[in-house]
Every structure is written in structure tokens, then in C-alpha cells.
């Protein structure tokens, strides 16, 4: 067994002391006939850090320098960690700052920040975090626990609250380690109630969170903005948007964190209309939104296809310099640009989505997928195929989502031949195994093209048990082509899979309706009553300068209800004159 093999065996078994003993007697560093690879060096450095063996660490540093290993970011990170564990933060900083070693990345920053904070130099650690953000490097779940600890050790609680707000933007508010660091920091500031509420928020413990709310009122803490913000956050994590809004509305004083919290709560709970309403209130109260606000509001514009609101937010970002180099460090270029693209695409404005896409300095797989899916959604099949081609030319590897968007594009554009070819070759050519979602897209494509029997054959032949979406696509196509026999087969299958889904009964009833079999329509309605299946009220909305207006079937709460219903009745009468027969 050679020397390198022995070292690797000790590394794998985490025998740090034996490893360093073997290392000290090994000729590997002095004899030219032996070569230690970079992986062994990095693992041995970890053992030096674990045992705080500075002399061996320095010896290894010299060897790695001579061997040209310091171009590796992993090597730099391991050296920073070793020197930090040996309490030589000045040496760690020299390695970090050495200009020819590496391009600084999130791993190097995590190592140097952790080293400074662990050695009691929290202010310096927090300064490095600020430098990292200024350089445009995005922190991750390993950065924040150290930075939050630095806030607790040396920085004002305001910085901790800023980072708490930033966690929502990066989707780390539920991470256990980040949450634990946040709780400990709040407790250090004496914010015991806030700390306890953060714990209940993390585990979504509504019962105990509500008990703490009662305690807050009893003890007279309900006038503090920080405590009330924590209550809003707790109710939001427990999916109780109405309770969160009650707390918000009773606040005499609201800061930016209050507005961001309540807006984020409504977006997480799926109340997109409420999200935009609160955003309008925020602007009406002359509170200036920040990037956290924008990140929460853009998805609401996307879900409601509220293009005007989305454009206003985009314009606000440009005018106020949000997300531009030198103006804001709390911004992930790719993430926010993806959100903007998605909003424009879902609102049907592919031109502006393309403008955002073309101006992005960096693109990830999600960026390309948004464009492919957007083109597909609106029937631009050729553009979707061209985007996939350019994606591959840019050395981006398509994934499952890419092909769902692409096959959907073929479906909406009537490109049956191309869609079938992509399904057949996506695994052999692109390494992506077709899933139930991909087959469902092709079934929908065949149905739209009027190839119902081919769609039915594919449902039976595919290597998965058909899901309700595939059967429903076939059932909907049967209505258009008046094929009651195939519709009855599809309806029996989809009702078996989802007996409580009202749409299945409605679709079959509509099939009977278009061929004039009204007795079956009546029977289908009776079946729905027997199984206590209720048709959900229809809902639509329209975006005007005054905001987004929502309309629900049978609702009479709108201030202009009489005028609206008079207009609808007039339109219905005209439709009847032209032979329109309403469906179920």
C-alpha cells in the first residue's frame, strides 16, 4: 500500500491524529517520486484544523504553493479554515486577500467570516459580509448563521432585523440553523418575546403562538413595533393571514418591516389580490418599498396577470436604482430578473420578457425555462424551439422543466410532429427521462390536433398510470369533437381517480349538452348532488388604473353591482338571440 493510499484511508475514517502522525513520518513532502493530490491536501488541512496543528498546516501550505494547488477555491477555503481554527486570523486574511490565488466566491467568504466571528472579531466579520454583498456575491444558508451571530456579538439589533427581512427574499426563513441563530441573537438583545415567537414561527405552532400573543397584551408589550412585527410573522407562518392583518391594522406605528411582513404573509397564503391591495396601501401611506417588498409583490402580479402593476414595480426599481451595481447590495440579479421575466411572460407580454432576458448579464437554467415556457404558453412554438437551441449553445443543460415548456409549446402551436420527436429523443439526446408531465403535454397536444384515438392509445401505452390531468385533457377534447363514447371512458377513469373534483362532472355534462342529450345532463347534475360535489363559483378579474377588481359568480358585494348585472343581462340576451345555449 503506497503512502497516498494510507493517508486517504485515515482521512475516510476521520482518524485525524493518526493521519497527522503518518503525515509527519511520510516522505511525501520531501521525496519527488511521491505525489500527493489536491484532494488529499485539502482533507489533511481539515485534520490540521481539527487538531489545531499549525506547524503541519504551514508545511502543507508551502507544499501546496509549490505544487500550484492554490488556484483551487477549495484549497483556499481549507487554508482559511485551518488558520482560523489555529486563531491566526491575520494569516487567514492574507490567504483570502492574496491577489493571484483565486476569485473570491461564497465559500471563501463563508470561511473567512466564520473564522473572524469564531475568534471574537465579529465587527470585522460583519464588515466582510458587507464587502461580500457589495461585490454582488449572494449569501447562502451557511453565511447567515455566522453573520447573525456577528450581529448579536457586536452590531446593533437593526442589522439583525435587516437580515431577518432578507431571509424571506432568499427563501431561508424556515431553515433550522438560520432560525436558531436568529432566535439566539434576539435573545441577546433582550427581545425575549421576539425570540420565543420566532421559535413558534419556525415550527408553525399556532396554539402556543396565540398564547404568547395573549401574554404580550396582558403585559402591555403590544405597543412595541418589533414585538408586533414578530406576531405578524408568526401568524403568517401558521397560515393565519386574517390574524396577521388584525395585528397589523391595530399598530399605531408601522415600519418597513411591518409592511414587508404583512405583504409577504398574504403572498405566502396565496391571497394575491390582498397582496396588491396592501402594496397600494403602502404606497398611499408614503412608505418607500425596498427589494424585499418587490420580491413579495411581483409573484402576485404574475398570478393575477396584473401587467400594469408589474410594469409600475419594474419602473419603480429602475427609477430608484434598486438592484443596480453600487445602488443596492441586497439584490440577486438572476433571481429578481427571473421574477420580472416570469411576470411579463404570464401576463402575455413576451416582448418585454425578452428585453429583460437579453439584458441579463448572467442566466441560469430557470431563466431559459421561463422563456421557453412563456413562448409555449402563448403558442410561439418556433421561438420556444429556437430558445432551446440557444440554451444548448450557451452550454446550459435542459432539465425536466425545459421539456414540459417545450412540449407545451408544441401543443399550443399545433406542432405535432416536432412534439412527438422531442418525446422520443429527449432521453437519448438530452439525458432527460420522460415523466408523467411530459406524456400529459403530448396527450394534450394530440387532443388539440383532433387526434383523439392517438391520444387515447398513448394514455394506455405510456409507462405510467395516467393521472387525472391526462384523462381530463382527453375528456375536454371529446366535447369539442362530440365523441361521447370516448368521453364516457375518459369520464369514468377521471371520476374514479378524483371523485370529488367538480370539473370532471361538468366536462362530461358539457359533452352531453353539445350533442343534445339533456337527460344525461340532468342525470349528471343529480349524480353531483348525490355525491355532494359542488361546482365552485367562477371567478374573474380585471385590472384598471384604480386597481384589480375581482368578480365572483353570484357575488353582490361590489359597489357597482346593479350596473354590472344590468350589463351582463343585456349581453346574455344578445347571446340568446344568436342561438347561444349556456353550459352547466
C-alpha positions in Angstrom: 0.0 0.0 0.0 1.5 3.4 -1.0 1.7 6.5 1.1 -1.2 8.4 -0.5 -3.5 5.3 -0.1 -2.7 5.2 3.6 -3.4 8.9 4.0 -6.7 8.5 2.2 -7.7 5.6 4.4 -7.1 7.6 7.5 -9.0 10.6 6.1 -12.0 8.5 5.2 -12.1 7.1 8.8 -11.6 10.6 10.3 -8.6 9.5 12.3 -7.1 13.0 12.5 -4.2 12.3 15.0 -3.1 9.1 13.2 -3.3 10.9 9.9 -1.0 13.7 11.0 1.4 11.2 12.7 1.6 9.3 9.4 1.9 12.6 7.6 4.9 13.7 9.8 6.8 10.4 9.0 5.9 10.3 5.4 8.4 11.2 2.7 5.7 12.5 0.5 6.6 16.2 1.0 10.3 15.6 0.6 10.7 12.8 -2.0 10.0 13.7 -5.6 8.9 10.2 -6.5 5.7 10.6 -4.4 2.9 12.9 -5.3 0.0 14.0 -3.0 -3.0 15.1 -5.0 -5.0 18.2 -4.1 -7.9 16.2 -2.6 -5.5 14.6 -0.1 -4.0 18.0 0.7 -7.4 19.5 1.4 -8.5 16.6 3.6 -5.2 16.8 5.5 -5.7 20.5 6.1 -9.1 19.7 7.6 -7.3 17.4 10.1 -4.8 20.2 10.9 -7.8 22.5 11.6 -9.5 19.8 13.7 -6.3 19.2 15.9 -5.1 22.9 15.6 -1.8 21.6 14.3 -0.4 24.9 13.0 3.1 23.6 12.1 1.8 20.8 9.8 -0.7 23.2 8.4 2.0 25.7 7.4 4.2 22.9 6.0 1.3 21.8 3.8 0.6 25.4 2.8 4.2 25.6 1.5 3.8 22.3 -0.4 0.5 23.4 -2.0 2.1 26.7 -3.0 5.0 24.9 -4.7 2.6 22.4 -6.4 0.3 25.1 -7.8 -2.7 23.9 -5.9 -3.7 27.4 -4.6 -5.6 28.1 -7.8 -8.4 25.9 -6.4 -11.1 27.7 -4.4 -11.5 24.6 -2.2 -7.8 24.8 -1.3 -8.1 28.4 -0.4 -11.2 27.8 1.7 -9.4 24.9 3.6 -6.4 27.1 4.3 -8.6 29.9 5.6 -10.4 27.5 7.8 -7.1 25.9 9.2 -5.6 29.3 10.1 -8.8 30.5 11.7 -9.1 27.3 13.8 -5.5 28.0 14.9 -6.6 31.5 15.9 -4.3 33.2 13.2 -7.0 35.3 11.6 -4.3 37.6 10.1 -2.8 34.7 8.2 -6.3 33.6 7.1 -7.0 37.1 5.8 -3.7 37.1 3.9 -4.7 33.9 2.2 -8.1 35.3 1.4 -6.8 38.6 0.0 -3.8 37.2 -1.9 -4.5 38.5 -5.4 -3.2 35.6 -7.5 -4.8 32.8 -5.6 -8.5 32.8 -6.7 -11.6 34.7 -7.5 -13.4 35.2 -4.2 -16.7 33.2 -4.0 -19.3 32.5 -1.4 -17.3 29.6 0.1 -14.2 31.7 0.7 -16.3 34.5 2.2 -18.2 32.0 4.4 -14.8 30.6 5.7 -13.3 34.0 6.5 -16.5 35.4 8.1 -16.9 32.2 10.2 -13.2 32.5 11.2 -13.4 36.1 12.4 -16.7 35.6 14.2 -15.4 32.4 15.9 -12.3 34.3 17.1 -14.4 37.1 18.7 -13.8 39.6 15.8 -17.5 40.0 15.0 -17.3 43.6 13.7 -14.6 42.6 11.2 -16.6 39.5 10.2 -19.7 41.7 9.6 -17.5 44.1 7.6 -16.5 41.2 5.4 -20.2 40.3 4.9 -20.9 43.9 3.8 -17.9 43.7 1.4 -19.3 40.4 0.1 -22.7 42.0 -0.6 -21.1 45.0 -2.3 -19.2 42.6 -4.6 -22.5 41.1 -5.6 -21.9 37.7 -4.1 -25.1 36.0 -3.0 -25.0 34.7 0.6 -26.3 31.2 1.3 -27.6 29.2 4.3 -24.1 28.9 5.7 -23.4 32.6 5.5 -26.3 33.8 7.5 -25.8 31.9 10.9 -22.3 33.5 11.2 -23.5 36.9 10.2 -26.5 36.8 12.5 -24.2 35.7 15.4 -21.9 38.7 14.5 -25.0 41.0 14.9 -25.6 39.6 18.3 -22.0 40.0 19.4 -21.1 43.4 18.1 -23.7 45.1 15.9 -26.9 46.9 16.6 -30.2 44.9 16.5 -31.2 47.0 13.5 -28.8 45.0 11.4 -30.2 41.7 12.7 -33.7 42.9 11.7 -32.5 43.8 8.2 -31.0 40.3 7.8 -34.2 38.8 9.1 -36.1 40.6 6.3 -33.5 39.5 3.8 -34.1 35.8 4.7 -37.6 36.0 3.1 -36.1 37.1 -0.2 -33.6 34.2 -0.3 -36.2 31.6 0.9 -34.2 30.8 4.1 -36.7 32.0 6.7 -37.6 28.3 7.6 -34.0 27.0 7.7 -33.5 25.5 11.2 -29.8 26.6 11.6 -30.5 30.1 10.4 -33.6 30.3 12.6 -31.7 29.1 15.7 -29.1 31.8 15.1 -31.8 34.4 14.8 -33.5 33.3 18.0 -30.2 33.4 19.9 -29.4 36.9 18.6 -32.9 38.3 19.5 -32.5 36.8 23.0 -29.1 38.5 23.3 -30.8 41.9 22.6 -33.2 41.2 25.4 -36.0 40.6 22.9 -37.2 37.5 24.7 -40.8 37.7 23.4 -39.5 38.1 19.8 -37.1 35.2 20.3 -39.9 32.9 21.6 -42.2 34.0 18.8 -39.5 33.2 16.2 -39.3 29.6 17.7 -43.1 29.1 17.3 -42.9 30.6 13.8 -40.3 28.1 12.8 -42.4 25.1 14.0 -45.7 26.7 12.9 -47.1 26.3 16.5 -50.2 28.4 16.2 -51.6 27.4 19.7 -48.6 28.5 21.7 -48.0 31.5 19.4 -51.5 32.7 20.2 -50.9 32.1 23.9 -47.8 34.4 23.6 -50.0 37.0 21.9 -52.3 37.0 24.9 -49.2 37.3 27.2 -48.0 40.3 25.1 -51.3 42.1 25.5 -51.5 41.3 29.3 -48.0 42.6 29.9 -48.5 45.7 27.8 -45.9 44.8 25.2 -48.3 45.3 22.3 -47.1 48.8 21.7 -43.7 47.7 20.5 -43.2 47.6 16.8 -40.6 44.8 17.0 -42.9 42.5 19.0 -45.9 43.2 16.8 -43.8 42.5 13.7 -42.9 39.2 15.2 -46.6 38.4 15.8 -47.4 39.2 12.2 -44.6 36.8 11.1 -45.8 34.1 13.5 -49.4 34.2 12.3 -48.2 34.3 8.7 -46.0 31.1 9.1 -49.1 29.5 10.7 -51.1 30.4 7.5 -53.4 32.7 9.5 -53.4 35.8 7.3 -56.5 37.3 8.9 -54.9 37.2 12.4 -51.8 38.7 11.0 -53.8 41.5 9.3 -55.6 42.2 12.6 -52.3 42.7 14.4 -51.0 44.9 11.5 -54.2 47.1 11.5 -54.1 47.8 15.2 -50.4 49.0 15.0 -50.1 52.7 15.8 -46.7 52.8 14.2 -45.6 50.7 11.2 -42.0 50.5 9.8 -40.8 49.0 6.5 -40.5 45.5 8.2 -44.2 45.7 9.2 -45.3 46.3 5.6 -42.9 43.7 4.2 -44.1 41.1 6.7 -47.8 41.6 6.1 -47.3 41.7 2.3 -45.2 38.5 2.4 -47.8 36.8 4.6 -50.6 37.4 2.1 -48.4 36.2 -0.8 -47.4 33.0 1.0 -51.0 32.3 1.9 -52.0 32.7 -1.8 -54.0 35.9 -1.4 -52.6 37.6 -4.4 -55.3 40.2 -4.6 -54.8 41.0 -0.9 -51.0 41.4 -1.6 -51.6 44.0 -4.2 -54.2 45.8 -2.1 -51.7 46.0 0.8 -49.0 47.2 -1.6 -51.3 50.0 -2.8 -51.9 50.9 0.9 -48.2 51.0 1.5 -47.7 53.5 -1.4 -50.7 55.5 -0.2 -49.0 55.8 3.2 -45.9 57.2 1.5 -43.8 54.2 2.6 -40.9 53.6 0.2 -40.8 49.9 -0.9 -37.5 48.1 -0.9 -36.3 44.9 -2.7 -37.9 42.7 -0.1 -41.3 44.3 -0.9 -40.7 44.0 -4.7 -39.8 40.3 -4.3 -43.1 39.6 -2.5 -45.3 41.7 -4.8 -44.1 40.5 -8.2 -45.4 37.0 -7.8 -48.9 38.4 -7.0 -48.8 40.4 -10.3 -47.8 37.2 -12.0 -50.7 35.1 -10.6 -53.2 37.8 -11.3 -51.7 38.7 -14.7 -51.7 42.3 -13.4 -49.4 43.7 -16.1 -50.0 47.4 -15.2 -48.9 46.8 -11.6 -46.0 44.7 -12.7 -44.8 47.4 -15.0 -45.1 50.1 -12.3 -43.0 48.0 -10.0 -40.4 47.5 -12.7 -40.3 51.2 -13.4 -40.0 52.0 -9.7 -37.0 49.7 -9.5 -35.3 51.4 -12.4 -36.1 55.0 -11.2 -34.9 54.2 -7.6 -31.8 52.2 -8.7 -33.0 49.0 -6.9 -30.8 46.1 -7.8 -28.2 48.1 -9.8 -24.5 47.8 -9.0 -23.5 50.4 -6.5 -27.1 51.3 -5.5 -28.2 48.2 -3.7 -26.2 45.2 -2.4 -29.2 43.3 -1.2 -30.1 42.0 -4.7 -29.7 38.8 -6.6 -29.6 39.8 -10.3 -30.7 36.4 -11.6 -33.4 35.8 -9.1 -35.2 39.2 -9.5 -34.8 39.3 -13.3 -36.3 35.8 -13.4 -39.3 37.1 -11.4 -39.7 40.0 -13.8 -39.5 37.8 -16.8 -42.0 35.4 -15.3 -44.4 38.2 -14.6 -44.2 39.6 -18.2 -44.5 36.1 -19.7 -47.5 35.1 -17.6 -49.1 38.4 -18.5 -48.7 37.6 -22.2 -46.1 40.3 -22.9 -43.2 38.2 -24.3 -41.6 41.3 -25.9 -40.8 42.8 -22.5 -39.9 39.4 -21.1 -37.4 39.0 -24.0 -36.0 42.5 -23.2 -35.3 41.6 -19.6 -33.8 38.2 -20.7 -31.5 39.8 -23.3 -30.2 42.4 -20.8 -29.3 39.8 -18.1 -25.5 39.5 -17.5 -26.0 36.0 -16.1 -28.7 33.5 -16.8 -29.4 30.2 -15.0 -31.5 27.2 -16.2 -34.6 28.8 -14.7 -34.1 31.9 -16.9 -34.1 29.8 -20.1 -37.0 27.7 -18.9 -39.2 30.8 -18.2 -38.7 32.0 -21.8 -39.4 28.5 -23.3 -42.5 28.1 -21.1 -43.7 31.6 -21.9 -43.3 31.2 -25.6 -45.1 27.8 -25.3 -48.0 29.2 -23.2 -48.8 31.8 -25.9 -48.4 29.5 -28.9 -45.0 30.7 -30.2 -43.7 27.2 -31.0 -40.8 28.3 -33.3 -39.5 30.8 -30.7 -39.6 28.1 -28.0 -37.6 25.7 -30.1 -35.1 28.4 -31.0 -34.7 29.2 -27.3 -33.9 25.6 -26.5 -31.3 25.6 -29.3 -29.7 28.8 -28.0 -29.8 27.3 -24.4 -27.7 24.3 -25.6 -25.3 26.6 -27.5 -24.8 28.6 -24.2 -23.7 25.3 -22.6 -26.8 25.2 -20.4 -28.2 21.7 -19.9 -32.0 21.5 -20.3 -33.9 19.8 -17.5 -37.4 18.3 -17.0 -39.0 21.7 -16.7 -37.4 22.8 -20.1 -39.2 19.9 -21.9 -42.5 20.5 -20.2 -42.4 24.0 -21.5 -41.2 22.8 -24.9 -43.9 20.1 -25.3 -46.5 22.6 -24.1 -45.3 25.0 -26.9 -45.7 22.2 -29.5 -49.2 21.6 -28.1 -50.3 25.2 -28.3 -48.7 25.8 -31.7 -50.1 22.6 -33.2 -46.5 21.2 -33.9 -47.5 17.6 -33.5 -44.6 16.1 -35.5 -42.0 18.1 -33.5 -43.6 17.3 -30.2 -43.6 13.5 -30.9 -39.9 13.7 -32.0 -38.9 15.5 -28.8 -40.7 13.0 -26.6 -39.0 10.1 -28.4 -35.4 11.6 -28.3 -35.4 13.7 -25.0 -33.7 10.9 -23.1 -31.3 9.6 -25.7 -30.2 13.1 -27.0 -30.6 15.3 -23.9 -30.4 12.8 -21.0 -33.9 13.7 -19.6 -36.2 10.8 -18.8 -39.8 11.5 -19.9 -42.1 11.8 -16.8 -45.9 11.8 -16.5 -45.9 15.6 -17.0 -44.2 15.2 -20.4 -46.6 12.5 -21.6 -49.6 14.6 -20.4 -48.3 17.5 -22.6 -48.2 15.2 -25.6 -51.7 13.8 -24.8 -52.9 17.4 -24.7 -51.1 18.2 -28.0 -52.8 15.2 -29.8 -56.2 16.2 -28.4 -55.8 19.8 -29.6 -54.9 18.5 -33.0 -58.1 16.3 -33.1 -56.1 13.0 -32.9 -58.3 11.6 -30.1 -57.7 7.9 -30.7 -53.9 8.5 -30.9 -54.1 10.4 -27.6 -56.2 7.5 -26.1 -53.6 4.9 -27.3 -50.8 7.0 -25.7 -52.7 7.1 -22.4 -52.9 3.3 -22.5 -49.3 2.7 -23.7 -47.3 5.1 -21.6 -45.1 3.6 -18.8 -47.1 5.4 -16.1 -50.6 5.1 -14.8 -52.4 8.1 -16.3 -53.1 10.9 -13.9 -56.4 12.9 -13.8 -54.8 15.7 -15.9 -54.3 13.5 -18.9 -57.8 12.0 -18.7 -59.3 15.4 -18.3 -57.5 16.7 -21.4 -59.0 13.8 -23.4 -62.4 14.4 -21.9 -62.3 18.2 -22.8 -61.3 17.3 -26.4 -64.2 14.9 -26.7 -66.6 17.8 -26.1 -65.1 19.8 -28.9 -65.2 16.8 -31.3 -68.6 15.5 -30.0 -67.2 12.0 -29.2 -69.5 10.8 -26.4 -68.2 7.1 -26.5 -64.6 8.1 -25.8 -65.8 10.8 -23.4 -67.6 8.3 -21.2 -64.5 6.1 -21.0 -62.4 9.2 -20.0 -65.0 10.4 -17.6 -65.3 7.0 -15.8 -61.5 6.9 -15.4 -61.1 10.5 -14.1 -64.1 10.3 -11.8 -62.6 7.1 -10.3 -59.3 8.9 -9.7 -60.9 12.2 -8.4 -64.5 11.6 -7.3 -64.7 14.9 -5.6 -63.5 17.1 -8.4 -66.4 19.1 -9.8 -64.7 19.8 -13.1 -64.9 16.1 -14.1 -68.7 16.1 -13.9 -69.0 19.5 -15.5 -66.9 18.4 -18.5 -69.0 15.2 -19.1 -72.2 17.2 -18.7 -71.0 19.6 -21.3 -70.2 16.8 -23.7 -73.8 15.6 -23.4 -75.0 19.2 -23.8 -73.3 19.8 -27.1 -74.9 16.7 -28.6 -78.4 17.5 -27.2 -78.6 14.6 -24.7 -80.2 16.8 -22.0 -81.5 13.8 -19.9 -77.9 12.8 -19.3 -77.1 16.4 -18.4 -79.8 16.2 -15.8 -78.5 12.8 -14.5 -75.0 14.2 -14.2 -76.3 17.1 -12.1 -78.2 14.6 -9.9 -75.0 12.5 -9.5 -73.1 15.6 -8.4 -75.8 16.2 -5.7 -75.8 12.6 -4.6 -72.0 12.7 -4.1 -72.2 16.2 -2.5 -70.0 17.6 -5.3 -70.5 21.3 -5.6 -69.4 23.4 -8.6 -67.0 26.1 -7.4 -68.2 29.7 -8.2 -66.5 31.1 -11.3 -64.0 33.9 -10.6 -62.5 36.6 -12.9 -60.8 39.9 -12.5 -59.9 43.0 -14.5 -57.0 45.4 -14.0 -57.8 49.1 -14.3 -56.0 52.2 -13.3 -57.8 52.1 -9.9 -56.5 48.6 -9.2 -57.5 44.9 -9.7 -61.3 44.3 -9.5 -62.4 40.7 -8.7 -65.8 39.2 -9.8 -67.3 36.0 -8.3 -70.4 34.2 -9.6 -73.4 35.3 -7.6 -71.5 37.9 -5.6 -73.3 41.2 -5.0 -70.8 43.0 -2.8 -69.3 45.2 -5.5 -70.3 48.8 -5.1 -71.5 48.9 -8.7 -73.3 45.6 -8.6 -76.6 46.8 -10.1 -74.8 48.4 -13.1 -72.6 45.2 -13.6 -75.6 42.8 -13.6 -77.6 45.0 -15.9 -74.8 44.9 -18.4 -74.4 41.1 -18.0 -78.2 40.6 -18.5 -78.1 42.7 -21.7 -75.1 40.7 -23.1 -76.8 37.4 -22.2 -80.0 38.4 -24.1 -78.0 39.3 -27.2 -76.2 35.9 -27.0 -79.6 34.1 -26.7 -80.8 35.9 -29.8 -77.8 34.4 -31.7 -78.5 30.8 -30.5 -76.2 30.6 -27.5 -77.1 27.7 -25.1 -75.4 28.1 -21.7 -73.5 25.0 -20.5 -73.6 23.8 -16.9 
